[in-house]
Amino acid sequence: VEFKNKLYFTASNPSDDAIIYRTDGTLIDSLDASVNFASHLFVVDTTMFFGASSPLTGGDIELFSTDGTVAGTKLIKDINPSGASSPSQFILFKGEVYFLAEDNMHGKEIWKTDGTELGTELLRDINAGSSSSTFEYASVLGSKMYFGGITDSTGFELWVTDGTASGTEQVIDQLLGGADGLIEFVKYKNSLILAMIRADIGAELWQSDGTASGTIMLKDIYTGINGGFPRGFYPYQGKLYFHAENVDGREVWYTDGTAAGTQQFADIFPGSSSSDPDYFVEFKNKLYFTASNPSDDAIIYRTDGTLIDSLDASVNFASHLF
Protein backbone atom coordinates (compact mmCIF):
# COMPACT_ATOMS: atom_id res chain seq x y z
CA VAL A 1 0.00 0.00 0.00
CA GLU A 2 1.09 3.61 -0.47
CA PHE A 3 1.63 5.45 2.81
CA LYS A 4 3.28 8.83 3.32
CA ASN A 5 4.72 8.86 -0.21
CA LYS A 6 6.33 5.43 0.14
CA LEU A 7 5.30 1.93 -0.88
CA TYR A 8 4.80 -0.37 2.11
CA PHE A 9 4.64 -4.15 1.86
CA THR A 10 5.37 -7.31 3.84
CA ALA A 11 8.25 -9.67 3.07
CA SER A 12 10.48 -12.22 4.76
CA ASN A 13 14.25 -12.44 4.99
CA PRO A 14 16.59 -15.13 6.44
CA SER A 15 16.00 -13.79 9.96
CA ASP A 16 12.46 -12.36 9.96
CA ASP A 17 9.03 -13.60 8.84
CA ALA A 18 6.69 -11.17 7.06
CA ILE A 19 7.98 -7.89 8.45
CA ILE A 20 7.02 -4.52 6.99
CA TYR A 21 9.30 -3.02 4.35
CA ARG A 22 9.05 0.33 2.60
CA THR A 23 10.59 2.01 -0.40
CA ASP A 24 10.57 5.33 -2.21
CA GLY A 25 11.25 3.52 -5.46
CA THR A 26 15.01 3.55 -5.03
CA LEU A 27 16.07 2.67 -1.48
CA ILE A 28 14.38 0.01 0.64
CA ASP A 29 14.38 -0.51 4.40
CA SER A 30 12.35 -2.32 7.07
CA LEU A 31 10.16 -0.64 9.66
CA ASP A 32 10.49 -2.72 12.83
CA ALA A 33 11.79 -6.30 12.72
CA SER A 34 10.31 -7.07 16.15
CA VAL A 35 6.84 -6.73 14.62
CA ASN A 36 6.43 -9.70 12.30
CA PHE A 37 3.89 -11.90 10.55
CA ALA A 38 2.33 -8.61 9.41
CA SER A 39 -0.67 -8.63 7.07
CA HIS A 40 -3.68 -6.65 5.81
CA LEU A 41 -1.98 -3.24 5.70
CA PHE A 42 -4.69 -0.57 5.69
CA VAL A 43 -4.08 3.19 5.51
CA VAL A 44 -6.25 5.91 7.01
CA ASP A 45 -4.73 9.37 6.59
CA THR A 46 -1.51 9.41 8.67
CA THR A 47 -1.99 6.01 10.30
CA MET A 48 -1.56 2.51 8.93
CA PHE A 49 -3.42 -0.36 10.62
CA PHE A 50 -2.44 -4.00 10.32
CA GLY A 51 -2.35 -7.36 12.02
CA ALA A 52 0.98 -8.60 13.36
CA SER A 53 2.76 -10.37 16.21
CA SER A 54 5.49 -9.18 18.54
CA PRO A 55 6.96 -10.09 21.94
CA LEU A 56 4.12 -8.02 23.45
CA THR A 57 1.55 -10.47 22.09
CA GLY A 58 3.45 -13.66 22.87
CA GLY A 59 3.78 -14.31 19.15
CA ASP A 60 0.05 -14.10 18.48
CA ILE A 61 -1.29 -11.88 15.69
CA GLU A 62 -3.09 -8.82 17.06
CA LEU A 63 -4.09 -5.28 16.05
CA PHE A 64 -1.23 -2.82 15.44
CA SER A 65 -0.82 0.64 13.96
CA THR A 66 2.08 2.80 12.83
CA ASP A 67 2.80 6.38 11.83
CA GLY A 68 5.76 5.17 9.76
CA THR A 69 8.33 5.32 12.56
CA VAL A 70 9.62 2.64 14.93
CA ALA A 71 8.59 4.72 17.94
CA GLY A 72 5.14 5.21 16.44
CA THR A 73 4.58 1.50 15.76
CA LYS A 74 2.39 0.19 18.54
CA LEU A 75 0.07 -2.57 19.67
CA ILE A 76 -3.43 -1.09 19.78
CA LYS A 77 -5.10 -3.91 21.65
CA ASP A 78 -4.51 -7.55 22.50
CA ILE A 79 -8.05 -8.59 21.53
CA ASN A 80 -7.51 -12.27 22.22
CA PRO A 81 -5.20 -12.69 25.24
CA SER A 82 -5.41 -16.48 25.01
CA GLY A 83 -4.62 -16.70 21.29
CA ALA A 84 -4.53 -14.76 18.03
CA SER A 85 -7.31 -12.38 17.03
CA SER A 86 -5.96 -12.21 13.43
CA PRO A 87 -7.62 -8.92 12.40
CA SER A 88 -8.52 -8.63 8.72
CA GLN A 89 -10.96 -7.09 6.20
CA PHE A 90 -10.44 -3.47 7.30
CA ILE A 91 -12.81 -0.74 6.12
CA LEU A 92 -13.29 2.89 7.14
CA PHE A 93 -16.76 3.93 8.28
CA LYS A 94 -17.76 7.09 10.12
CA GLY A 95 -14.19 7.88 11.13
CA GLU A 96 -13.48 4.47 12.66
CA VAL A 97 -11.87 1.34 11.27
CA TYR A 98 -14.03 -1.79 11.20
CA PHE A 99 -12.55 -5.25 10.88
CA LEU A 100 -13.07 -8.94 11.54
CA ALA A 101 -11.30 -10.40 14.58
CA GLU A 102 -11.56 -13.31 17.00
CA ASP A 103 -11.53 -13.12 20.78
CA ASN A 104 -11.78 -15.99 23.26
CA MET A 105 -15.53 -15.68 23.83
CA HIS A 106 -17.33 -14.66 20.62
CA GLY A 107 -15.51 -16.36 17.78
CA LYS A 108 -14.80 -14.21 14.70
CA GLU A 109 -16.96 -11.09 14.78
CA ILE A 110 -16.90 -7.45 13.66
CA TRP A 111 -14.84 -5.03 15.75
CA LYS A 112 -14.16 -1.32 15.42
CA THR A 113 -11.36 0.98 16.55
CA ASP A 114 -10.55 4.66 16.75
CA GLY A 115 -6.86 3.77 17.05
CA THR A 116 -6.78 3.55 20.84
CA GLU A 117 -7.05 0.56 23.15
CA LEU A 118 -10.06 2.02 24.94
CA GLY A 119 -11.74 2.82 21.64
CA THR A 120 -11.35 -0.72 20.27
CA GLU A 121 -14.47 -2.79 20.87
CA LEU A 122 -16.75 -5.51 19.57
CA LEU A 123 -19.53 -4.07 17.41
CA ARG A 124 -21.98 -6.90 18.06
CA ASP A 125 -21.92 -10.64 18.65
CA ILE A 126 -23.81 -11.39 15.44
CA ASN A 127 -23.56 -15.16 15.67
CA ALA A 128 -24.22 -15.38 19.38
CA GLY A 129 -21.85 -17.32 21.60
CA SER A 130 -18.54 -18.79 20.54
CA SER A 131 -19.64 -19.40 16.92
CA SER A 132 -18.15 -17.10 14.28
CA SER A 133 -19.81 -14.74 11.83
CA THR A 134 -18.35 -13.09 8.71
CA PHE A 135 -17.73 -9.59 7.35
CA GLU A 136 -17.93 -10.03 3.59
CA TYR A 137 -18.43 -7.46 0.80
CA ALA A 138 -18.57 -4.55 3.28
CA SER A 139 -19.83 -1.43 1.48
CA VAL A 140 -20.77 2.02 2.73
CA LEU A 141 -23.99 3.37 1.27
CA GLY A 142 -25.13 6.71 2.64
CA SER A 143 -24.96 6.71 6.43
CA LYS A 144 -24.92 2.93 6.77
CA MET A 145 -22.61 0.05 6.05
CA TYR A 146 -23.80 -3.21 4.52
CA PHE A 147 -22.10 -6.58 4.71
CA GLY A 148 -22.64 -10.31 4.46
CA GLY A 149 -22.99 -11.89 7.89
CA ILE A 150 -23.64 -15.39 9.16
CA THR A 151 -25.72 -16.75 12.01
CA ASP A 152 -26.40 -20.40 12.73
CA SER A 153 -30.15 -19.83 12.44
CA THR A 154 -30.28 -17.79 9.22
CA GLY A 155 -27.10 -18.62 7.30
CA PHE A 156 -25.24 -16.08 5.14
CA GLU A 157 -27.47 -13.03 4.58
CA LEU A 158 -27.39 -9.26 4.06
CA TRP A 159 -26.74 -7.19 7.21
CA VAL A 160 -26.57 -3.47 7.95
CA THR A 161 -25.03 -1.31 10.66
CA ASP A 162 -25.08 2.36 11.61
CA GLY A 163 -22.01 1.82 13.79
CA THR A 164 -23.88 0.86 16.96
CA ALA A 165 -24.74 -2.55 18.39
CA SER A 166 -28.47 -1.75 18.42
CA GLY A 167 -28.26 -0.46 14.84
CA THR A 168 -26.64 -3.65 13.56
CA GLU A 169 -29.26 -6.01 12.17
CA GLN A 170 -30.12 -8.41 9.41
CA VAL A 171 -31.79 -6.72 6.44
CA ILE A 172 -33.53 -9.79 5.05
CA ASP A 173 -33.59 -13.55 5.55
CA GLN A 174 -33.72 -14.44 1.88
CA LEU A 175 -33.56 -18.22 2.22
CA LEU A 176 -35.27 -19.53 5.34
CA GLY A 177 -34.13 -22.36 7.57
CA GLY A 178 -30.48 -21.54 8.16
CA ALA A 179 -29.51 -21.85 4.49
CA ASP A 180 -27.38 -19.18 2.79
CA GLY A 181 -29.53 -16.71 0.86
CA LEU A 182 -26.75 -14.31 -0.12
CA ILE A 183 -24.00 -15.13 -2.62
CA GLU A 184 -22.31 -11.76 -3.13
CA PHE A 185 -23.13 -8.08 -3.62
CA VAL A 186 -21.62 -4.77 -4.63
CA LYS A 187 -22.52 -1.11 -4.25
CA TYR A 188 -23.63 0.34 -7.58
CA LYS A 189 -24.87 3.91 -8.03
CA ASN A 190 -27.25 4.52 -5.10
CA SER A 191 -28.19 0.93 -4.39
CA LEU A 192 -26.84 -2.56 -3.84
CA ILE A 193 -26.75 -5.16 -6.62
CA LEU A 194 -26.88 -8.65 -5.20
CA ALA A 195 -26.73 -12.28 -6.20
CA MET A 196 -29.24 -13.98 -3.92
CA ILE A 197 -31.06 -17.29 -3.75
CA ARG A 198 -34.78 -17.82 -3.34
CA ALA A 199 -36.15 -21.35 -3.14
CA ASP A 200 -38.57 -21.04 -6.04
CA ILE A 201 -36.28 -19.29 -8.56
CA GLY A 202 -32.73 -20.22 -7.56
CA ALA A 203 -29.91 -17.65 -7.57
CA GLU A 204 -30.80 -14.48 -9.46
CA LEU A 205 -29.94 -10.79 -9.74
CA TRP A 206 -31.45 -8.55 -7.06
CA GLN A 207 -31.37 -4.87 -6.16
CA SER A 208 -31.75 -3.29 -2.72
CA ASP A 209 -32.05 0.17 -1.20
CA GLY A 210 -30.90 -1.34 2.09
CA THR A 211 -34.32 -2.28 3.44
CA ALA A 212 -36.26 -5.54 3.35
CA SER A 213 -39.19 -3.98 1.48
CA GLY A 214 -36.82 -2.30 -0.95
CA THR A 215 -35.03 -5.54 -1.86
CA ILE A 216 -36.46 -6.77 -5.16
CA MET A 217 -35.47 -9.11 -7.96
CA LEU A 218 -33.91 -7.09 -10.77
CA LYS A 219 -33.88 -9.80 -13.43
CA ASP A 220 -34.80 -13.48 -13.64
CA ILE A 221 -31.84 -14.40 -15.83
CA TYR A 222 -32.50 -18.13 -16.01
CA THR A 223 -36.18 -18.94 -15.61
CA GLY A 224 -36.91 -21.86 -13.32
CA ILE A 225 -35.44 -23.07 -10.05
CA ASN A 226 -31.85 -23.40 -11.30
CA GLY A 227 -31.18 -19.65 -11.45
CA GLY A 228 -28.58 -17.64 -13.34
CA PHE A 229 -26.09 -17.47 -10.45
CA PRO A 230 -24.66 -14.02 -11.32
CA ARG A 231 -21.09 -13.53 -10.05
CA GLY A 232 -18.01 -11.36 -10.47
CA PHE A 233 -19.54 -7.85 -10.50
CA TYR A 234 -17.28 -5.21 -12.05
CA PRO A 235 -18.13 -1.57 -12.95
CA TYR A 236 -17.18 -0.28 -16.39
CA GLN A 237 -18.35 2.84 -18.23
CA GLY A 238 -21.38 3.32 -16.01
CA LYS A 239 -22.57 -0.27 -16.25
CA LEU A 240 -22.00 -3.25 -14.00
CA TYR A 241 -20.60 -6.30 -15.78
CA PHE A 242 -20.80 -9.84 -14.44
CA HIS A 243 -21.10 -13.42 -15.61
CA ALA A 244 -24.29 -15.46 -15.40
CA GLU A 245 -25.90 -18.56 -16.84
CA ASN A 246 -28.99 -19.15 -18.96
CA VAL A 247 -29.84 -21.32 -21.98
CA ASP A 248 -26.69 -19.97 -23.69
CA GLY A 249 -24.47 -21.25 -20.89
CA ARG A 250 -22.41 -18.98 -18.64
CA GLU A 251 -21.62 -15.76 -20.51
CA VAL A 252 -20.93 -12.04 -20.00
CA TRP A 253 -23.84 -9.87 -18.83
CA TYR A 254 -24.26 -6.25 -17.77
CA THR A 255 -26.80 -4.10 -15.96
CA ASP A 256 -27.48 -0.39 -15.68
CA GLY A 257 -29.62 -0.97 -12.58
CA THR A 258 -32.89 -1.50 -14.44
CA ALA A 259 -34.61 -4.67 -15.62
CA ALA A 260 -34.66 -3.46 -19.21
CA GLY A 261 -31.00 -2.49 -18.99
CA THR A 262 -29.91 -5.93 -17.77
CA GLN A 263 -28.78 -7.86 -20.83
CA GLN A 264 -26.46 -10.59 -22.03
CA PHE A 265 -23.50 -8.84 -23.60
CA ALA A 266 -22.15 -11.63 -25.78
CA ASP A 267 -22.44 -15.36 -26.44
CA ILE A 268 -18.72 -16.03 -26.81
CA PHE A 269 -19.11 -19.81 -26.86
CA PRO A 270 -22.12 -20.22 -29.18
CA GLY A 271 -24.96 -22.51 -28.20
CA SER A 272 -25.59 -23.90 -24.74
CA SER A 273 -21.91 -24.33 -23.87
CA SER A 274 -20.31 -21.83 -21.50
CA SER A 275 -17.44 -19.46 -22.19
CA ASP A 276 -17.00 -19.13 -18.39
CA PRO A 277 -15.86 -15.48 -18.39
CA ASP A 278 -13.94 -14.30 -15.36
CA TYR A 279 -11.34 -11.86 -13.97
CA PHE A 280 -12.86 -8.60 -15.22
CA VAL A 281 -10.45 -5.66 -15.06
CA GLU A 282 -10.25 -2.27 -16.76
CA PHE A 283 -7.04 -1.59 -18.69
CA LYS A 284 -6.34 1.30 -21.06
CA ASN A 285 -10.03 2.26 -21.21
CA LYS A 286 -11.15 -1.24 -22.15
CA LEU A 287 -12.65 -4.08 -20.15
CA TYR A 288 -10.46 -7.18 -20.18
CA PHE A 289 -11.53 -10.65 -19.05
CA THR A 290 -10.87 -14.31 -19.72
CA ALA A 291 -13.25 -16.60 -21.60
CA SER A 292 -13.27 -19.74 -23.71
CA ASN A 293 -14.56 -20.37 -27.21
CA PRO A 294 -14.88 -23.60 -29.25
CA SER A 295 -11.18 -23.43 -30.19
CA ASP A 296 -9.45 -21.76 -27.24
CA ASP A 297 -9.46 -22.25 -23.47
CA ALA A 298 -9.51 -19.16 -21.21
CA ILE A 299 -7.92 -16.63 -23.53
CA ILE A 300 -7.98 -12.88 -22.91
CA TYR A 301 -10.82 -10.88 -24.41
CA ARG A 302 -11.37 -7.12 -24.37
CA THR A 303 -14.19 -4.73 -25.17
CA ASP A 304 -14.92 -1.03 -25.28
CA GLY A 305 -18.53 -1.78 -24.37
CA THR A 306 -19.62 -2.29 -27.96
CA LEU A 307 -17.13 -4.40 -29.95
CA ILE A 308 -15.32 -7.41 -28.51
CA ASP A 309 -12.10 -9.11 -29.62
CA SER A 310 -9.44 -11.43 -28.25
CA LEU A 311 -5.88 -10.44 -27.45
CA ASP A 312 -3.72 -13.45 -28.39
CA ALA A 313 -5.27 -16.90 -28.80
CA SER A 314 -1.85 -18.57 -28.43
CA VAL A 315 -1.79 -17.41 -24.80
CA ASN A 316 -4.44 -19.44 -23.02
CA PHE A 317 -5.54 -20.67 -19.61
CA ALA A 318 -5.16 -17.05 -18.49
CA SER A 319 -6.25 -16.04 -14.99
CA HIS A 320 -5.97 -13.41 -12.25
CA LEU A 321 -5.74 -10.36 -14.50
CA PHE A 322 -4.37 -7.46 -12.47
C-alpha positions as CSV (number, residue, x, y, z in Angstrom):
1,V,0.0,0.0,0.0
2,E,1.1,3.6,-0.5
3,F,1.6,5.5,2.8
4,K,3.3,8.8,3.3
5,N,4.7,8.9,-0.2
6,K,6.3,5.4,0.1
7,L,5.3,1.9,-0.9
8,Y,4.8,-0.4,2.1
9,F,4.6,-4.2,1.9
10,T,5.4,-7.3,3.8
11,A,8.2,-9.7,3.1
12,S,10.5,-12.2,4.8
13,N,14.3,-12.4,5.0
14,P,16.6,-15.1,6.4
15,S,16.0,-13.8,10.0
16,D,12.5,-12.4,10.0
17,D,9.0,-13.6,8.8
18,A,6.7,-11.2,7.1
19,I,8.0,-7.9,8.5
20,I,7.0,-4.5,7.0
21,Y,9.3,-3.0,4.3
22,R,9.1,0.3,2.6
23,T,10.6,2.0,-0.4
24,D,10.6,5.3,-2.2
25,G,11.3,3.5,-5.5
26,T,15.0,3.5,-5.0
27,L,16.1,2.7,-1.5
28,I,14.4,0.0,0.6
29,D,14.4,-0.5,4.4
30,S,12.3,-2.3,7.1
31,L,10.2,-0.6,9.7
32,D,10.5,-2.7,12.8
33,A,11.8,-6.3,12.7
34,S,10.3,-7.1,16.2
35,V,6.8,-6.7,14.6
36,N,6.4,-9.7,12.3
37,F,3.9,-11.9,10.6
38,A,2.3,-8.6,9.4
39,S,-0.7,-8.6,7.1
40,H,-3.7,-6.7,5.8
41,L,-2.0,-3.2,5.7
42,F,-4.7,-0.6,5.7
43,V,-4.1,3.2,5.5
44,V,-6.3,5.9,7.0
45,D,-4.7,9.4,6.6
46,T,-1.5,9.4,8.7
47,T,-2.0,6.0,10.3
48,M,-1.6,2.5,8.9
49,F,-3.4,-0.4,10.6
50,F,-2.4,-4.0,10.3
51,G,-2.4,-7.4,12.0
52,A,1.0,-8.6,13.4
53,S,2.8,-10.4,16.2
54,S,5.5,-9.2,18.5
55,P,7.0,-10.1,21.9
56,L,4.1,-8.0,23.4
57,T,1.5,-10.5,22.1
58,G,3.4,-13.7,22.9
59,G,3.8,-14.3,19.2
60,D,0.0,-14.1,18.5
61,I,-1.3,-11.9,15.7
62,E,-3.1,-8.8,17.1
63,L,-4.1,-5.3,16.0
64,F,-1.2,-2.8,15.4
65,S,-0.8,0.6,14.0
66,T,2.1,2.8,12.8
67,D,2.8,6.4,11.8
68,G,5.8,5.2,9.8
69,T,8.3,5.3,12.6
70,V,9.6,2.6,14.9
71,A,8.6,4.7,17.9
72,G,5.1,5.2,16.4
73,T,4.6,1.5,15.8
74,K,2.4,0.2,18.5
75,L,0.1,-2.6,19.7
76,I,-3.4,-1.1,19.8
77,K,-5.1,-3.9,21.7
78,D,-4.5,-7.6,22.5
79,I,-8.0,-8.6,21.5
80,N,-7.5,-12.3,22.2
81,P,-5.2,-12.7,25.2
82,S,-5.4,-16.5,25.0
83,G,-4.6,-16.7,21.3
84,A,-4.5,-14.8,18.0
85,S,-7.3,-12.4,17.0
86,S,-6.0,-12.2,13.4
87,P,-7.6,-8.9,12.4
88,S,-8.5,-8.6,8.7
89,Q,-11.0,-7.1,6.2
90,F,-10.4,-3.5,7.3
91,I,-12.8,-0.7,6.1
92,L,-13.3,2.9,7.1
93,F,-16.8,3.9,8.3
94,K,-17.8,7.1,10.1
95,G,-14.2,7.9,11.1
96,E,-13.5,4.5,12.7
97,V,-11.9,1.3,11.3
98,Y,-14.0,-1.8,11.2
99,F,-12.5,-5.3,10.9
100,L,-13.1,-8.9,11.5
101,A,-11.3,-10.4,14.6
102,E,-11.6,-13.3,17.0
103,D,-11.5,-13.1,20.8
104,N,-11.8,-16.0,23.3
105,M,-15.5,-15.7,23.8
106,H,-17.3,-14.7,20.6
107,G,-15.5,-16.4,17.8
108,K,-14.8,-14.2,14.7
109,E,-17.0,-11.1,14.8
110,I,-16.9,-7.4,13.7
111,W,-14.8,-5.0,15.7
112,K,-14.2,-1.3,15.4
113,T,-11.4,1.0,16.6
114,D,-10.5,4.7,16.7
115,G,-6.9,3.8,17.0
116,T,-6.8,3.6,20.8
117,E,-7.0,0.6,23.2
118,L,-10.1,2.0,24.9
119,G,-11.7,2.8,21.6
120,T,-11.4,-0.7,20.3
121,E,-14.5,-2.8,20.9
122,L,-16.7,-5.5,19.6
123,L,-19.5,-4.1,17.4
124,R,-22.0,-6.9,18.1
125,D,-21.9,-10.6,18.6
126,I,-23.8,-11.4,15.4
127,N,-23.6,-15.2,15.7
128,A,-24.2,-15.4,19.4
129,G,-21.9,-17.3,21.6
130,S,-18.5,-18.8,20.5
131,S,-19.6,-19.4,16.9
132,S,-18.2,-17.1,14.3
133,S,-19.8,-14.7,11.8
134,T,-18.4,-13.1,8.7
135,F,-17.7,-9.6,7.4
136,E,-17.9,-10.0,3.6
137,Y,-18.4,-7.5,0.8
138,A,-18.6,-4.6,3.3
139,S,-19.8,-1.4,1.5
140,V,-20.8,2.0,2.7
141,L,-24.0,3.4,1.3
142,G,-25.1,6.7,2.6
143,S,-25.0,6.7,6.4
144,K,-24.9,2.9,6.8
145,M,-22.6,0.0,6.0
146,Y,-23.8,-3.2,4.5
147,F,-22.1,-6.6,4.7
148,G,-22.6,-10.3,4.5
149,G,-23.0,-11.9,7.9
150,I,-23.6,-15.4,9.2
151,T,-25.7,-16.8,12.0
152,D,-26.4,-20.4,12.7
153,S,-30.2,-19.8,12.4
154,T,-30.3,-17.8,9.2
155,G,-27.1,-18.6,7.3
156,F,-25.2,-16.1,5.1
157,E,-27.5,-13.0,4.6
158,L,-27.4,-9.3,4.1
159,W,-26.7,-7.2,7.2
160,V,-26.6,-3.5,7.9
161,T,-25.0,-1.3,10.7
162,D,-25.1,2.4,11.6
163,G,-22.0,1.8,13.8
164,T,-23.9,0.9,17.0
165,A,-24.7,-2.6,18.4
166,S,-28.5,-1.8,18.4
167,G,-28.3,-0.5,14.8
168,T,-26.6,-3.7,13.6
169,E,-29.3,-6.0,12.2
170,Q,-30.1,-8.4,9.4
171,V,-31.8,-6.7,6.4
172,I,-33.5,-9.8,5.1
173,D,-33.6,-13.5,5.5
174,Q,-33.7,-14.4,1.9
175,L,-33.6,-18.2,2.2
176,L,-35.3,-19.5,5.3
177,G,-34.1,-22.4,7.6
178,G,-30.5,-21.5,8.2
179,A,-29.5,-21.9,4.5
180,D,-27.4,-19.2,2.8
181,G,-29.5,-16.7,0.9
182,L,-26.8,-14.3,-0.1
183,I,-24.0,-15.1,-2.6
184,E,-22.3,-11.8,-3.1
185,F,-23.1,-8.1,-3.6
186,V,-21.6,-4.8,-4.6
187,K,-22.5,-1.1,-4.2
188,Y,-23.6,0.3,-7.6
189,K,-24.9,3.9,-8.0
190,N,-27.3,4.5,-5.1
191,S,-28.2,0.9,-4.4
192,L,-26.8,-2.6,-3.8
193,I,-26.8,-5.2,-6.6
194,L,-26.9,-8.6,-5.2
195,A,-26.7,-12.3,-6.2
196,M,-29.2,-14.0,-3.9
197,I,-31.1,-17.3,-3.7
198,R,-34.8,-17.8,-3.3
199,A,-36.1,-21.3,-3.1
200,D,-38.6,-21.0,-6.0
201,I,-36.3,-19.3,-8.6
202,G,-32.7,-20.2,-7.6
203,A,-29.9,-17.7,-7.6
204,E,-30.8,-14.5,-9.5
205,L,-29.9,-10.8,-9.7
206,W,-31.5,-8.5,-7.1
207,Q,-31.4,-4.9,-6.2
208,S,-31.8,-3.3,-2.7
209,D,-32.0,0.2,-1.2
210,G,-30.9,-1.3,2.1
211,T,-34.3,-2.3,3.4
212,A,-36.3,-5.5,3.3
213,S,-39.2,-4.0,1.5
214,G,-36.8,-2.3,-0.9
215,T,-35.0,-5.5,-1.9
216,I,-36.5,-6.8,-5.2
217,M,-35.5,-9.1,-8.0
218,L,-33.9,-7.1,-10.8
219,K,-33.9,-9.8,-13.4
220,D,-34.8,-13.5,-13.6
221,I,-31.8,-14.4,-15.8
222,Y,-32.5,-18.1,-16.0
223,T,-36.2,-18.9,-15.6
224,G,-36.9,-21.9,-13.3
225,I,-35.4,-23.1,-10.1
226,N,-31.8,-23.4,-11.3
227,G,-31.2,-19.7,-11.4
228,G,-28.6,-17.6,-13.3
229,F,-26.1,-17.5,-10.4
230,P,-24.7,-14.0,-11.3
231,R,-21.1,-13.5,-10.1
232,G,-18.0,-11.4,-10.5
233,F,-19.5,-7.9,-10.5
234,Y,-17.3,-5.2,-12.1
235,P,-18.1,-1.6,-13.0
236,Y,-17.2,-0.3,-16.4
237,Q,-18.4,2.8,-18.2
238,G,-21.4,3.3,-16.0
239,K,-22.6,-0.3,-16.2
240,L,-22.0,-3.3,-14.0
241,Y,-20.6,-6.3,-15.8
242,F,-20.8,-9.8,-14.4
243,H,-21.1,-13.4,-15.6
244,A,-24.3,-15.5,-15.4
245,E,-25.9,-18.6,-16.8
246,N,-29.0,-19.1,-19.0
247,V,-29.8,-21.3,-22.0
248,D,-26.7,-20.0,-23.7
249,G,-24.5,-21.3,-20.9
250,R,-22.4,-19.0,-18.6
251,E,-21.6,-15.8,-20.5
252,V,-20.9,-12.0,-20.0
253,W,-23.8,-9.9,-18.8
254,Y,-24.3,-6.3,-17.8
255,T,-26.8,-4.1,-16.0
256,D,-27.5,-0.4,-15.7
257,G,-29.6,-1.0,-12.6
258,T,-32.9,-1.5,-14.4
259,A,-34.6,-4.7,-15.6
260,A,-34.7,-3.5,-19.2
261,G,-31.0,-2.5,-19.0
262,T,-29.9,-5.9,-17.8
263,Q,-28.8,-7.9,-20.8
264,Q,-26.5,-10.6,-22.0
265,F,-23.5,-8.8,-23.6
266,A,-22.1,-11.6,-25.8
267,D,-22.4,-15.4,-26.4
268,I,-18.7,-16.0,-26.8
269,F,-19.1,-19.8,-26.9
270,P,-22.1,-20.2,-29.2
271,G,-25.0,-22.5,-28.2
272,S,-25.6,-23.9,-24.7
273,S,-21.9,-24.3,-23.9
274,S,-20.3,-21.8,-21.5
275,S,-17.4,-19.5,-22.2
276,D,-17.0,-19.1,-18.4
277,P,-15.9,-15.5,-18.4
278,D,-13.9,-14.3,-15.4
279,Y,-11.3,-11.9,-14.0
280,F,-12.9,-8.6,-15.2
281,V,-10.4,-5.7,-15.1
282,E,-10.2,-2.3,-16.8
283,F,-7.0,-1.6,-18.7
284,K,-6.3,1.3,-21.1
285,N,-10.0,2.3,-21.2
286,K,-11.1,-1.2,-22.1
287,L,-12.7,-4.1,-20.1
288,Y,-10.5,-7.2,-20.2
289,F,-11.5,-10.7,-19.1
290,T,-10.9,-14.3,-19.7
291,A,-13.2,-16.6,-21.6
292,S,-13.3,-19.7,-23.7
293,N,-14.6,-20.4,-27.2
294,P,-14.9,-23.6,-29.3
295,S,-11.2,-23.4,-30.2
296,D,-9.4,-21.8,-27.2
297,D,-9.5,-22.2,-23.5
298,A,-9.5,-19.2,-21.2
299,I,-7.9,-16.6,-23.5
300,I,-8.0,-12.9,-22.9
301,Y,-10.8,-10.9,-24.4
302,R,-11.4,-7.1,-24.4
303,T,-14.2,-4.7,-25.2
304,D,-14.9,-1.0,-25.3
305,G,-18.5,-1.8,-24.4
306,T,-19.6,-2.3,-28.0
307,L,-17.1,-4.4,-29.9
308,I,-15.3,-7.4,-28.5
309,D,-12.1,-9.1,-29.6
310,S,-9.4,-11.4,-28.2
311,L,-5.9,-10.4,-27.4
312,D,-3.7,-13.4,-28.4
313,A,-5.3,-16.9,-28.8
314,S,-1.9,-18.6,-28.4
315,V,-1.8,-17.4,-24.8
316,N,-4.4,-19.4,-23.0
317,F,-5.5,-20.7,-19.6
318,A,-5.2,-17.1,-18.5
319,S,-6.2,-16.0,-15.0
320,H,-6.0,-13.4,-12.2
321,L,-5.7,-10.4,-14.5
322,F,-4.4,-7.5,-12.5
